[in-house]
Each structure stands twice: as structure tokens, then as C-alpha cells.
Amino acid sequence: DAGFRDDAEGSVHLFRSKIAASLRQTFIRRPRRWLPLFPLFYLTTRVADRVFDDTHGQIIVVSAVR
């Protein structure tokens, strides 16, 4: 109703692998404990999503245009 339409090319699925989803869940449970390892978590998540794209994605970022 507001005149927006989704931009399919701008949509991104995050945490698309089981490994990435597991790392996300681990980090969310105790973020203060795992914060020093965040760069390693981030890198592993990015690589796992690229290599093992085996789930639908836990977070979807959608772009919209008017």
C-alpha cells in the first residue's frame, strides 16, 4: 500500500549453513564470553555460508524500492 516493491537482487539470506547457524546460536547464548572470538566466528560463518549453503537462512535482509 505504501508503494514499495521488493528488490530481489538486494535480498540476502544470512546463516545459510548448519555450521553458521550453530555458531550464531552459540554466540547468542553467551555473547560476552565469545566476544573476543567474534572475528573468528564471523570468518567461519562467512566461509561456511559460501561453501555449505544447505539451509534456507535464519535471517533475511530485504531491500525495497519505491
Buried (B, 14 or more C-beta within 10 A) or exposed (E): EEEEEEEEEEEEBBBBBEBBBEBBEBBEEEEEEBEEEEEEBEEBBEEBBEEEEEBEBEEEEEEEEE
